[in-house]
Amino acid sequence: MSDRLRFDDHLTEERLIRLLDGELNRSQTELVLRHLQSCWTCRRKQEQFRAAMDRFVEYEEALTDPSVVCPPGGWSGF
């Protein structure tokens, strides 16, 4: 991934997701954060990705919630 970003370019989905996942190196992170300070379009897209990731984590946690018990064995056909 290139560390270069023209001012009028928008961030790619990959770059935004990698930022949220903490997968960018320091110079890439600084570059992306600088861009986000001045670009409403990319900032909105980043917020949408963050919200989607939050919903996914909540969904995954709900699936693995130990307080949810499996139905009795005879109910498997329901």
mmCIF file of the N, C-alpha and C atoms, coordinates in Angstrom:
data_MODEL
# 
_entry.id   MODEL 
# 
loop_
_atom_site.group_PDB 
_atom_site.id 
_atom_site.type_symbol 
_atom_site.label_atom_id 
_atom_site.label_alt_id 
_atom_site.label_comp_id 
_atom_site.label_asym_id 
_atom_site.label_entity_id 
_atom_site.label_seq_id 
_atom_site.pdbx_PDB_ins_code 
_atom_site.Cartn_x 
_atom_site.Cartn_y 
_atom_site.Cartn_z 
_atom_site.occupancy 
_atom_site.B_iso_or_equiv 
_atom_site.pdbx_formal_charge 
_atom_site.auth_seq_id 
_atom_site.auth_comp_id 
_atom_site.auth_asym_id 
_atom_site.auth_atom_id 
_atom_site.pdbx_PDB_model_num 
ATOM 1   N N  . MET A 1 1  ? 0.843   -1.166  0.000  1.00 0.00 ? 1  MET A N  1 
ATOM 2   C CA . MET A 1 1  ? 0.000   0.000   0.000  1.00 0.00 ? 1  MET A CA 1 
ATOM 3   C C  . MET A 1 1  ? 0.891   1.231   0.000  1.00 0.00 ? 1  MET A C  1 
ATOM 4   N N  . SER A 1 2  ? 0.629   2.107   -0.876 1.00 0.00 ? 2  SER A N  1 
ATOM 5   C CA . SER A 1 2  ? 1.434   3.317   -1.013 1.00 0.00 ? 2  SER A CA 1 
ATOM 6   C C  . SER A 1 2  ? 1.154   4.294   0.128  1.00 0.00 ? 2  SER A C  1 
ATOM 7   N N  . ASP A 1 3  ? 2.209   4.989   0.544  1.00 0.00 ? 3  ASP A N  1 
ATOM 8   C CA . ASP A 1 3  ? 2.049   6.027   1.553  1.00 0.00 ? 3  ASP A CA 1 
ATOM 9   C C  . ASP A 1 3  ? 1.606   7.338   0.922  1.00 0.00 ? 3  ASP A C  1 
ATOM 10  N N  . ARG A 1 4  ? 1.467   7.363   -0.385 1.00 0.00 ? 4  ARG A N  1 
ATOM 11  C CA . ARG A 1 4  ? 1.117   8.600   -1.089 1.00 0.00 ? 4  ARG A CA 1 
ATOM 12  C C  . ARG A 1 4  ? -0.395  8.698   -1.220 1.00 0.00 ? 4  ARG A C  1 
ATOM 13  N N  . LEU A 1 5  ? -0.886  9.897   -1.087 1.00 0.00 ? 5  LEU A N  1 
ATOM 14  C CA . LEU A 1 5  ? -2.307  10.164  -1.231 1.00 0.00 ? 5  LEU A CA 1 
ATOM 15  C C  . LEU A 1 5  ? -2.452  11.595  -1.711 1.00 0.00 ? 5  LEU A C  1 
ATOM 16  N N  . ARG A 1 6  ? -3.022  11.759  -2.889 1.00 0.00 ? 6  ARG A N  1 
ATOM 17  C CA . ARG A 1 6  ? -3.246  13.109  -3.397 1.00 0.00 ? 6  ARG A CA 1 
ATOM 18  C C  . ARG A 1 6  ? -4.370  13.748  -2.598 1.00 0.00 ? 6  ARG A C  1 
ATOM 19  N N  . PHE A 1 7  ? -4.300  15.052  -2.440 1.00 0.00 ? 7  PHE A N  1 
ATOM 20  C CA . PHE A 1 7  ? -5.268  15.763  -1.621 1.00 0.00 ? 7  PHE A CA 1 
ATOM 21  C C  . PHE A 1 7  ? -6.701  15.530  -2.091 1.00 0.00 ? 7  PHE A C  1 
ATOM 22  N N  . ASP A 1 8  ? -6.907  15.504  -3.405 1.00 0.00 ? 8  ASP A N  1 
ATOM 23  C CA . ASP A 1 8  ? -8.276  15.387  -3.918 1.00 0.00 ? 8  ASP A CA 1 
ATOM 24  C C  . ASP A 1 8  ? -8.742  13.938  -4.066 1.00 0.00 ? 8  ASP A C  1 
ATOM 25  N N  . ASP A 1 9  ? -7.910  12.980  -3.708 1.00 0.00 ? 9  ASP A N  1 
ATOM 26  C CA . ASP A 1 9  ? -8.312  11.576  -3.734 1.00 0.00 ? 9  ASP A CA 1 
ATOM 27  C C  . ASP A 1 9  ? -9.113  11.246  -2.480 1.00 0.00 ? 9  ASP A C  1 
ATOM 28  N N  . HIS A 1 10 ? -9.987  10.261  -2.605 1.00 0.00 ? 10 HIS A N  1 
ATOM 29  C CA . HIS A 1 10 ? -10.693 9.749   -1.435 1.00 0.00 ? 10 HIS A CA 1 
ATOM 30  C C  . HIS A 1 10 ? -10.009 8.461   -1.006 1.00 0.00 ? 10 HIS A C  1 
ATOM 31  N N  . LEU A 1 11 ? -10.162 8.135   0.267  1.00 0.00 ? 11 LEU A N  1 
ATOM 32  C CA . LEU A 1 11 ? -9.568  6.923   0.809  1.00 0.00 ? 11 LEU A CA 1 
ATOM 33  C C  . LEU A 1 11 ? -10.311 5.703   0.292  1.00 0.00 ? 11 LEU A C  1 
ATOM 34  N N  . THR A 1 12 ? -9.571  4.638   0.043  1.00 0.00 ? 12 THR A N  1 
ATOM 35  C CA . THR A 1 12 ? -10.199 3.398   -0.389 1.00 0.00 ? 12 THR A CA 1 
ATOM 36  C C  . THR A 1 12 ? -10.848 2.722   0.813  1.00 0.00 ? 12 THR A C  1 
ATOM 37  N N  . GLU A 1 13 ? -11.801 1.847   0.534  1.00 0.00 ? 13 GLU A N  1 
ATOM 38  C CA . GLU A 1 13 ? -12.436 1.077   1.609  1.00 0.00 ? 13 GLU A CA 1 
ATOM 39  C C  . GLU A 1 13 ? -11.383 0.266   2.359  1.00 0.00 ? 13 GLU A C  1 
ATOM 40  N N  . GLU A 1 14 ? -10.445 -0.305  1.617  1.00 0.00 ? 14 GLU A N  1 
ATOM 41  C CA . GLU A 1 14 ? -9.387  -1.096  2.248  1.00 0.00 ? 14 GLU A CA 1 
ATOM 42  C C  . GLU A 1 14 ? -8.597  -0.255  3.250  1.00 0.00 ? 14 GLU A C  1 
ATOM 43  N N  . ARG A 1 15 ? -8.237  0.940   2.842  1.00 0.00 ? 15 ARG A N  1 
ATOM 44  C CA . ARG A 1 15 ? -7.430  1.792   3.720  1.00 0.00 ? 15 ARG A CA 1 
ATOM 45  C C  . ARG A 1 15 ? -8.220  2.182   4.967  1.00 0.00 ? 15 ARG A C  1 
ATOM 46  N N  . LEU A 1 16 ? -9.501  2.495   4.814  1.00 0.00 ? 16 LEU A N  1 
ATOM 47  C CA . LEU A 1 16 ? -10.328 2.846   5.967  1.00 0.00 ? 16 LEU A CA 1 
ATOM 48  C C  . LEU A 1 16 ? -10.469 1.669   6.933  1.00 0.00 ? 16 LEU A C  1 
ATOM 49  N N  . ILE A 1 17 ? -10.692 0.488   6.395  1.00 0.00 ? 17 ILE A N  1 
ATOM 50  C CA . ILE A 1 17 ? -10.840 -0.692  7.242  1.00 0.00 ? 17 ILE A CA 1 
ATOM 51  C C  . ILE A 1 17 ? -9.524  -1.017  7.938  1.00 0.00 ? 17 ILE A C  1 
ATOM 52  N N  . ARG A 1 18 ? -8.427  -0.912  7.210  1.00 0.00 ? 18 ARG A N  1 
ATOM 53  C CA . ARG A 1 18 ? -7.122  -1.172  7.827  1.00 0.00 ? 18 ARG A CA 1 
ATOM 54  C C  . ARG A 1 18 ? -6.821  -0.158  8.924  1.00 0.00 ? 18 ARG A C  1 
ATOM 55  N N  . LEU A 1 19 ? -7.249  1.083   8.759  1.00 0.00 ? 19 LEU A N  1 
ATOM 56  C CA . LEU A 1 19 ? -7.091  2.078   9.812  1.00 0.00 ? 19 LEU A CA 1 
ATOM 57  C C  . LEU A 1 19 ? -7.875  1.646   11.051 1.00 0.00 ? 19 LEU A C  1 
ATOM 58  N N  . LEU A 1 20 ? -9.131  1.267   10.861 1.00 0.00 ? 20 LEU A N  1 
ATOM 59  C CA . LEU A 1 20 ? -9.971  0.858   11.988 1.00 0.00 ? 20 LEU A CA 1 
ATOM 60  C C  . LEU A 1 20 ? -9.427  -0.392  12.680 1.00 0.00 ? 20 LEU A C  1 
ATOM 61  N N  . ASP A 1 21 ? -8.808  -1.274  11.921 1.00 0.00 ? 21 ASP A N  1 
ATOM 62  C CA . ASP A 1 21 ? -8.241  -2.504  12.481 1.00 0.00 ? 21 ASP A CA 1 
ATOM 63  C C  . ASP A 1 21 ? -6.849  -2.298  13.075 1.00 0.00 ? 21 ASP A C  1 
ATOM 64  N N  . GLY A 1 22 ? -6.291  -1.092  12.895 1.00 0.00 ? 22 GLY A N  1 
ATOM 65  C CA . GLY A 1 22 ? -4.954  -0.819  13.417 1.00 0.00 ? 22 GLY A CA 1 
ATOM 66  C C  . GLY A 1 22 ? -3.852  -1.482  12.616 1.00 0.00 ? 22 GLY A C  1 
ATOM 67  N N  . GLU A 1 23 ? -4.104  -1.720  11.333 1.00 0.00 ? 23 GLU A N  1 
ATOM 68  C CA . GLU A 1 23 ? -3.151  -2.433  10.482 1.00 0.00 ? 23 GLU A CA 1 
ATOM 69  C C  . GLU A 1 23 ? -2.237  -1.516  9.668  1.00 0.00 ? 23 GLU A C  1 
ATOM 70  N N  . LEU A 1 24 ? -2.395  -0.212  9.795  1.00 0.00 ? 24 LEU A N  1 
ATOM 71  C CA . LEU A 1 24 ? -1.533  0.712   9.045  1.00 0.00 ? 24 LEU A CA 1 
ATOM 72  C C  . LEU A 1 24 ? -0.297  1.049   9.860  1.00 0.00 ? 24 LEU A C  1 
ATOM 73  N N  . ASN A 1 25 ? 0.818   1.270   9.171  1.00 0.00 ? 25 ASN A N  1 
ATOM 74  C CA . ASN A 1 25 ? 2.009   1.701   9.894  1.00 0.00 ? 25 ASN A CA 1 
ATOM 75  C C  . ASN A 1 25 ? 1.831   3.164   10.297 1.00 0.00 ? 25 ASN A C  1 
ATOM 76  N N  . ARG A 1 26 ? 2.780   3.674   11.031 1.00 0.00 ? 26 ARG A N  1 
ATOM 77  C CA . ARG A 1 26 ? 2.653   5.018   11.596 1.00 0.00 ? 26 ARG A CA 1 
ATOM 78  C C  . ARG A 1 26 ? 2.488   6.103   10.533 1.00 0.00 ? 26 ARG A C  1 
ATOM 79  N N  . SER A 1 27 ? 3.303   6.061   9.497  1.00 0.00 ? 27 SER A N  1 
ATOM 80  C CA . SER A 1 27 ? 3.207   7.107   8.477  1.00 0.00 ? 27 SER A CA 1 
ATOM 81  C C  . SER A 1 27 ? 1.892   7.011   7.702  1.00 0.00 ? 27 SER A C  1 
ATOM 82  N N  . GLN A 1 28 ? 1.433   5.797   7.424  1.00 0.00 ? 28 GLN A N  1 
ATOM 83  C CA . GLN A 1 28 ? 0.152   5.638   6.736  1.00 0.00 ? 28 GLN A CA 1 
ATOM 84  C C  . GLN A 1 28 ? -0.989  6.136   7.622  1.00 0.00 ? 28 GLN A C  1 
ATOM 85  N N  . THR A 1 29 ? -0.929  5.824   8.913  1.00 0.00 ? 29 THR A N  1 
ATOM 86  C CA . THR A 1 29 ? -1.967  6.265   9.837  1.00 0.00 ? 29 THR A CA 1 
ATOM 87  C C  . THR A 1 29 ? -2.024  7.782   9.888  1.00 0.00 ? 29 THR A C  1 
ATOM 88  N N  . GLU A 1 30 ? -0.869  8.430   9.985  1.00 0.00 ? 30 GLU A N  1 
ATOM 89  C CA . GLU A 1 30 ? -0.830  9.893   10.024 1.00 0.00 ? 30 GLU A CA 1 
ATOM 90  C C  . GLU A 1 30 ? -1.405  10.493  8.752  1.00 0.00 ? 30 GLU A C  1 
ATOM 91  N N  . LEU A 1 31 ? -1.062  9.907   7.616  1.00 0.00 ? 31 LEU A N  1 
ATOM 92  C CA . LEU A 1 31 ? -1.560  10.384  6.332  1.00 0.00 ? 31 LEU A CA 1 
ATOM 93  C C  . LEU A 1 31 ? -3.083  10.277  6.260  1.00 0.00 ? 31 LEU A C  1 
ATOM 94  N N  . VAL A 1 32 ? -3.601  9.128   6.657  1.00 0.00 ? 32 VAL A N  1 
ATOM 95  C CA . VAL A 1 32 ? -5.047  8.895   6.604  1.00 0.00 ? 32 VAL A CA 1 
ATOM 96  C C  . VAL A 1 32 ? -5.767  9.825   7.580  1.00 0.00 ? 32 VAL A C  1 
ATOM 97  N N  . LEU A 1 33 ? -5.257  9.969   8.793  1.00 0.00 ? 33 LEU A N  1 
ATOM 98  C CA . LEU A 1 33 ? -5.896  10.839  9.772  1.00 0.00 ? 33 LEU A CA 1 
ATOM 99  C C  . LEU A 1 33 ? -5.895  12.301  9.312  1.00 0.00 ? 33 LEU A C  1 
ATOM 100 N N  . ARG A 1 34 ? -4.819  12.716  8.681  1.00 0.00 ? 34 ARG A N  1 
ATOM 101 C CA . ARG A 1 34 ? -4.750  14.069  8.134  1.00 0.00 ? 34 ARG A CA 1 
ATOM 102 C C  . ARG A 1 34 ? -5.829  14.268  7.068  1.00 0.00 ? 34 ARG A C  1 
ATOM 103 N N  . HIS A 1 35 ? -5.983  13.260  6.218  1.00 0.00 ? 35 HIS A N  1 
ATOM 104 C CA . HIS A 1 35 ? -7.005  13.337  5.172  1.00 0.00 ? 35 HIS A CA 1 
ATOM 105 C C  . HIS A 1 35 ? -8.402  13.392  5.792  1.00 0.00 ? 35 HIS A C  1 
ATOM 106 N N  . LEU A 1 36 ? -8.635  12.580  6.808  1.00 0.00 ? 36 LEU A N  1 
ATOM 107 C CA . LEU A 1 36 ? -9.955  12.533  7.435  1.00 0.00 ? 36 LEU A CA 1 
ATOM 108 C C  . LEU A 1 36 ? -10.330 13.864  8.089  1.00 0.00 ? 36 LEU A C  1 
ATOM 109 N N  . GLN A 1 37 ? -9.341  14.618  8.521  1.00 0.00 ? 37 GLN A N  1 
ATOM 110 C CA . GLN A 1 37 ? -9.616  15.920  9.122  1.00 0.00 ? 37 GLN A CA 1 
ATOM 111 C C  . GLN A 1 37 ? -10.237 16.892  8.124  1.00 0.00 ? 37 GLN A C  1 
ATOM 112 N N  . SER A 1 38 ? -9.940  16.704  6.854  1.00 0.00 ? 38 SER A N  1 
ATOM 113 C CA . SER A 1 38 ? -10.409 17.668  5.857  1.00 0.00 ? 38 SER A CA 1 
ATOM 114 C C  . SER A 1 38 ? -11.418 17.110  4.864  1.00 0.00 ? 38 SER A C  1 
ATOM 115 N N  . CYS A 1 39 ? -11.759 15.840  4.975  1.00 0.00 ? 39 CYS A N  1 
ATOM 116 C CA . CYS A 1 39 ? -12.653 15.233  3.983  1.00 0.00 ? 39 CYS A CA 1 
ATOM 117 C C  . CYS A 1 39 ? -13.896 14.642  4.656  1.00 0.00 ? 39 CYS A C  1 
ATOM 118 N N  . TRP A 1 40 ? -14.995 15.338  4.470  1.00 0.00 ? 40 TRP A N  1 
ATOM 119 C CA . TRP A 1 40 ? -16.254 14.885  5.065  1.00 0.00 ? 40 TRP A CA 1 
ATOM 120 C C  . TRP A 1 40 ? -16.717 13.560  4.469  1.00 0.00 ? 40 TRP A C  1 
ATOM 121 N N  . THR A 1 41 ? -16.502 13.377  3.202  1.00 0.00 ? 41 THR A N  1 
ATOM 122 C CA . THR A 1 41 ? -16.945 12.154  2.532  1.00 0.00 ? 41 THR A CA 1 
ATOM 123 C C  . THR A 1 41 ? -16.271 10.934  3.140  1.00 0.00 ? 41 THR A C  1 
ATOM 124 N N  . CYS A 1 42 ? -14.968 11.000  3.288  1.00 0.00 ? 42 CYS A N  1 
ATOM 125 C CA . CYS A 1 42 ? -14.227 9.858   3.842  1.00 0.00 ? 42 CYS A CA 1 
ATOM 126 C C  . CYS A 1 42 ? -14.517 9.677   5.329  1.00 0.00 ? 42 CYS A C  1 
ATOM 127 N N  . ARG A 1 43 ? -14.702 10.782  6.032  1.00 0.00 ? 43 ARG A N  1 
ATOM 128 C CA . ARG A 1 43 ? -15.015 10.698  7.462  1.00 0.00 ? 43 ARG A CA 1 
ATOM 129 C C  . ARG A 1 43 ? -16.359 10.000  7.660  1.00 0.00 ? 43 ARG A C  1 
ATOM 130 N N  . ARG A 1 44 ? -17.331 10.323  6.820  1.00 0.00 ? 44 ARG A N  1 
ATOM 131 C CA . ARG A 1 44 ? -18.644 9.680   6.908  1.00 0.00 ? 44 ARG A CA 1 
ATOM 132 C C  . ARG A 1 44 ? -18.532 8.191   6.587  1.00 0.00 ? 44 ARG A C  1 
ATOM 133 N N  . LYS A 1 45 ? -17.751 7.885   5.561  1.00 0.00 ? 45 LYS A N  1 
ATOM 134 C CA . LYS A 1 45 ? -17.557 6.487   5.189  1.00 0.00 ? 45 LYS A CA 1 
ATOM 135 C C  . LYS A 1 45 ? -16.887 5.718   6.337  1.00 0.00 ? 45 LYS A C  1 
ATOM 136 N N  . GLN A 1 46 ? -15.907 6.344   6.990  1.00 0.00 ? 46 GLN A N  1 
ATOM 137 C CA . GLN A 1 46 ? -15.231 5.708   8.121  1.00 0.00 ? 46 GLN A CA 1 
ATOM 138 C C  . GLN A 1 46 ? -16.222 5.446   9.262  1.00 0.00 ? 46 GLN A C  1 
ATOM 139 N N  . GLU A 1 47 ? -17.088 6.417   9.534  1.00 0.00 ? 47 GLU A N  1 
ATOM 140 C CA . GLU A 1 47 ? -18.091 6.252   10.584 1.00 0.00 ? 47 GLU A CA 1 
ATOM 141 C C  . GLU A 1 47 ? -19.049 5.114   10.251 1.00 0.00 ? 47 GLU A C  1 
ATOM 142 N N  . GLN A 1 48 ? -19.398 4.966   8.977  1.00 0.00 ? 48 GLN A N  1 
ATOM 143 C CA . GLN A 1 48 ? -20.277 3.874   8.557  1.00 0.00 ? 48 GLN A CA 1 
ATOM 144 C C  . GLN A 1 48 ? -19.589 2.521   8.752  1.00 0.00 ? 48 GLN A C  1 
ATOM 145 N N  . PHE A 1 49 ? -18.303 2.449   8.393  1.00 0.00 ? 49 PHE A N  1 
ATOM 146 C CA . PHE A 1 49 ? -17.565 1.199   8.602  1.00 0.00 ? 49 PHE A CA 1 
ATOM 147 C C  . PHE A 1 49 ? -17.465 0.870   10.085 1.00 0.00 ? 49 PHE A C  1 
ATOM 148 N N  . ARG A 1 50 ? -17.171 1.889   10.901 1.00 0.00 ? 50 ARG A N  1 
ATOM 149 C CA . ARG A 1 50 ? -17.062 1.662   12.347 1.00 0.00 ? 50 ARG A CA 1 
ATOM 150 C C  . ARG A 1 50 ? -18.393 1.150   12.903 1.00 0.00 ? 50 ARG A C  1 
ATOM 151 N N  . ALA A 1 51 ? -19.498 1.746   12.489 1.00 0.00 ? 51 ALA A N  1 
ATOM 152 C CA . ALA A 1 51 ? -20.818 1.316   12.953 1.00 0.00 ? 51 ALA A CA 1 
ATOM 153 C C  . ALA A 1 51 ? -21.115 -0.117  12.512 1.00 0.00 ? 51 ALA A C  1 
ATOM 154 N N  . ALA A 1 52 ? -20.765 -0.451  11.281 1.00 0.00 ? 52 ALA A N  1 
ATOM 155 C CA . ALA A 1 52 ? -20.982 -1.809  10.782 1.00 0.00 ? 52 ALA A CA 1 
ATOM 156 C C  . ALA A 1 52 ? -20.134 -2.813  11.563 1.00 0.00 ? 52 ALA A C  1 
ATOM 157 N N  . MET A 1 53 ? -18.879 -2.438  11.852 1.00 0.00 ? 53 MET A N  1 
ATOM 158 C CA . MET A 1 53 ? -18.013 -3.332  12.626 1.00 0.00 ? 53 MET A CA 1 
ATOM 159 C C  . MET A 1 53 ? -18.549 -3.499  14.045 1.00 0.00 ? 53 MET A C  1 
ATOM 160 N N  . ASP A 1 54 ? -19.056 -2.420  14.635 1.00 0.00 ? 54 ASP A N  1 
ATOM 161 C CA . ASP A 1 54 ? -19.646 -2.508  15.971 1.00 0.00 ? 54 ASP A CA 1 
ATOM 162 C C  . ASP A 1 54 ? -20.847 -3.442  15.975 1.00 0.00 ? 54 ASP A C  1 
ATOM 163 N N  . ARG A 1 55 ? -21.712 -3.320  14.966 1.00 0.00 ? 55 ARG A N  1 
ATOM 164 C CA . ARG A 1 55 ? -22.880 -4.208  14.876 1.00 0.00 ? 55 ARG A CA 1 
ATOM 165 C C  . ARG A 1 55 ? -22.447 -5.663  14.712 1.00 0.00 ? 55 ARG A C  1 
ATOM 166 N N  . PHE A 1 56 ? -21.408 -5.896  13.918 1.00 0.00 ? 56 PHE A N  1 
ATOM 167 C CA . PHE A 1 56 ? -20.919 -7.257  13.722 1.00 0.00 ? 56 PHE A CA 1 
ATOM 168 C C  . PHE A 1 56 ? -20.409 -7.833  15.035 1.00 0.00 ? 56 PHE A C  1 
ATOM 169 N N  . VAL A 1 57 ? -19.644 -7.042  15.789 1.00 0.00 ? 57 VAL A N  1 
ATOM 170 C CA . VAL A 1 57 ? -19.122 -7.519  17.073 1.00 0.00 ? 57 VAL A CA 1 
ATOM 171 C C  . VAL A 1 57 ? -20.278 -7.814  18.031 1.00 0.00 ? 57 VAL A C  1 
ATOM 172 N N  . GLU A 1 58 ? -21.274 -6.938  18.082 1.00 0.00 ? 58 GLU A N  1 
ATOM 173 C CA . GLU A 1 58 ? -22.442 -7.179  18.939 1.00 0.00 ? 58 GLU A CA 1 
ATOM 174 C C  . GLU A 1 58 ? -23.161 -8.464  18.525 1.00 0.00 ? 58 GLU A C  1 
ATOM 175 N N  . TYR A 1 59 ? -23.314 -8.680  17.230 1.00 0.00 ? 59 TYR A N  1 
ATOM 176 C CA . TYR A 1 59 ? -23.964 -9.892  16.723 1.00 0.00 ? 59 TYR A CA 1 
ATOM 177 C C  . TYR A 1 59 ? -23.165 -11.130 17.112 1.00 0.00 ? 59 TYR A C  1 
ATOM 178 N N  . GLU A 1 60 ? -21.854 -11.072 16.928 1.00 0.00 ? 60 GLU A N  1 
ATOM 179 C CA . GLU A 1 60 ? -21.004 -12.207 17.265 1.00 0.00 ? 60 GLU A CA 1 
ATOM 180 C C  . GLU A 1 60 ? -21.071 -12.502 18.768 1.00 0.00 ? 60 GLU A C  1 
ATOM 181 N N  . GLU A 1 61 ? -21.060 -11.462 19.584 1.00 0.00 ? 61 GLU A N  1 
ATOM 182 C CA . GLU A 1 61 ? -21.159 -11.656 21.027 1.00 0.00 ? 61 GLU A CA 1 
ATOM 183 C C  . GLU A 1 61 ? -22.497 -12.271 21.407 1.00 0.00 ? 61 GLU A C  1 
ATOM 184 N N  . ALA A 1 62 ? -23.574 -11.861 20.733 1.00 0.00 ? 62 ALA A N  1 
ATOM 185 C CA . ALA A 1 62 ? -24.893 -12.424 21.016 1.00 0.00 ? 62 ALA A CA 1 
ATOM 186 C C  . ALA A 1 62 ? -24.941 -13.904 20.655 1.00 0.00 ? 62 ALA A C  1 
ATOM 187 N N  . LEU A 1 63 ? -24.254 -14.281 19.583 1.00 0.00 ? 63 LEU A N  1 
ATOM 188 C CA . LEU A 1 63 ? -24.232 -15.688 19.177 1.00 0.00 ? 63 LEU A CA 1 
ATOM 189 C C  . LEU A 1 63 ? -23.476 -16.572 20.161 1.00 0.00 ? 63 LEU A C  1 
ATOM 190 N N  . THR A 1 64 ? -22.487 -15.981 20.807 1.00 0.00 ? 64 THR A N  1 
ATOM 191 C CA . THR A 1 64 ? -21.647 -16.771 21.718 1.00 0.00 ? 64 THR A CA 1 
ATOM 192 C C  . THR A 1 64 ? -21.958 -16.484 23.179 1.00 0.00 ? 64 THR A C  1 
ATOM 193 N N  . ASP A 1 65 ? -23.103 -15.841 23.444 1.00 0.00 ? 65 ASP A N  1 
ATOM 194 C CA . ASP A 1 65 ? -23.494 -15.500 24.805 1.00 0.00 ? 65 ASP A CA 1 
ATOM 195 C C  . ASP A 1 65 ? -23.761 -16.786 25.588 1.00 0.00 ? 65 ASP A C  1 
ATOM 196 N N  . PRO A 1 66 ? -23.011 -17.025 26.679 1.00 0.00 ? 66 PRO A N  1 
ATOM 197 C CA . PRO A 1 66 ? -23.192 -18.253 27.452 1.00 0.00 ? 66 PRO A CA 1 
ATOM 198 C C  . PRO A 1 66 ? -24.536 -18.318 28.170 1.00 0.00 ? 66 PRO A C  1 
ATOM 199 N N  . SER A 1 67 ? -25.238 -17.181 28.319 1.00 0.00 ? 67 SER A N  1 
ATOM 200 C CA . SER A 1 67 ? -26.537 -17.218 28.990 1.00 0.00 ? 67 SER A CA 1 
ATOM 201 C C  . SER A 1 67 ? -27.628 -17.775 28.081 1.00 0.00 ? 67 SER A C  1 
ATOM 202 N N  . VAL A 1 68 ? -27.359 -17.864 26.795 1.00 0.00 ? 68 VAL A N  1 
ATOM 203 C CA . VAL A 1 68 ? -28.323 -18.438 25.860 1.00 0.00 ? 68 VAL A CA 1 
ATOM 204 C C  . VAL A 1 68 ? -28.135 -19.946 25.870 1.00 0.00 ? 68 VAL A C  1 
ATOM 205 N N  . VAL A 1 69 ? -29.176 -20.634 26.258 1.00 0.00 ? 69 VAL A N  1 
ATOM 206 C CA . VAL A 1 69 ? -29.084 -22.091 26.348 1.00 0.00 ? 69 VAL A CA 1 
ATOM 207 C C  . VAL A 1 69 ? -29.682 -22.736 25.115 1.00 0.00 ? 69 VAL A C  1 
ATOM 208 N N  . CYS A 1 70 ? -29.161 -23.889 24.784 1.00 0.00 ? 70 CYS A N  1 
ATOM 209 C CA . CYS A 1 70 ? -29.686 -24.642 23.645 1.00 0.00 ? 70 CYS A CA 1 
ATOM 210 C C  . CYS A 1 70 ? -31.012 -25.285 24.049 1.00 0.00 ? 70 CYS A C  1 
ATOM 211 N N  . PRO A 1 71 ? -31.920 -25.438 23.092 1.00 0.00 ? 71 PRO A N  1 
ATOM 212 C CA . PRO A 1 71 ? -33.195 -26.089 23.416 1.00 0.00 ? 71 PRO A CA 1 
ATOM 213 C C  . PRO A 1 71 ? -32.964 -27.570 23.747 1.00 0.00 ? 71 PRO A C  1 
ATOM 214 N N  . PRO A 1 72 ? -33.893 -28.174 24.456 1.00 0.00 ? 72 PRO A N  1 
ATOM 215 C CA . PRO A 1 72 ? -33.763 -29.602 24.768 1.00 0.00 ? 72 PRO A CA 1 
ATOM 216 C C  . PRO A 1 72 ? -33.606 -30.433 23.490 1.00 0.00 ? 72 PRO A C  1 
ATOM 217 N N  . GLY A 1 73 ? -33.003 -31.595 23.608 1.00 0.00 ? 73 GLY A N  1 
ATOM 218 C CA . GLY A 1 73 ? -32.694 -32.443 22.465 1.00 0.00 ? 73 GLY A CA 1 
ATOM 219 C C  . GLY A 1 73 ? -33.866 -32.736 21.561 1.00 0.00 ? 73 GLY A C  1 
ATOM 220 N N  . GLY A 1 74 ? -35.048 -32.898 22.086 1.00 0.00 ? 74 GLY A N  1 
ATOM 221 C CA . GLY A 1 74 ? -36.220 -33.218 21.279 1.00 0.00 ? 74 GLY A CA 1 
ATOM 222 C C  . GLY A 1 74 ? -36.697 -32.063 20.417 1.00 0.00 ? 74 GLY A C  1 
ATOM 223 N N  . TRP A 1 75 ? -36.178 -30.889 20.619 1.00 0.00 ? 75 TRP A N  1 
ATOM 224 C CA . TRP A 1 75 ? -36.638 -29.710 19.912 1.00 0.00 ? 75 TRP A CA 1 
ATOM 225 C C  . TRP A 1 75 ? -35.835 -29.441 18.643 1.00 0.00 ? 75 TRP A C  1 
ATOM 226 N N  . SER A 1 76 ? -34.922 -30.304 18.300 1.00 0.00 ? 76 SER A N  1 
ATOM 227 C CA . SER A 1 76 ? -34.042 -30.029 17.162 1.00 0.00 ? 76 SER A CA 1 
ATOM 228 C C  . SER A 1 76 ? -34.796 -29.919 15.829 1.00 0.00 ? 76 SER A C  1 
ATOM 229 N N  . GLY A 1 77 ? -35.964 -30.497 15.729 1.00 0.00 ? 77 GLY A N  1 
ATOM 230 C CA . GLY A 1 77 ? -36.738 -30.441 14.486 1.00 0.00 ? 77 GLY A CA 1 
ATOM 231 C C  . GLY A 1 77 ? -37.577 -29.193 14.359 1.00 0.00 ? 77 GLY A C  1 
ATOM 232 N N  . PHE A 1 78 ? -37.646 -28.417 15.377 1.00 0.00 ? 78 PHE A N  1 
ATOM 233 C CA . PHE A 1 78 ? -38.442 -27.197 15.339 1.00 0.00 ? 78 PHE A CA 1 
ATOM 234 C C  . PHE A 1 78 ? -37.885 -26.188 14.426 1.00 0.00 ? 78 PHE A C  1 
# 
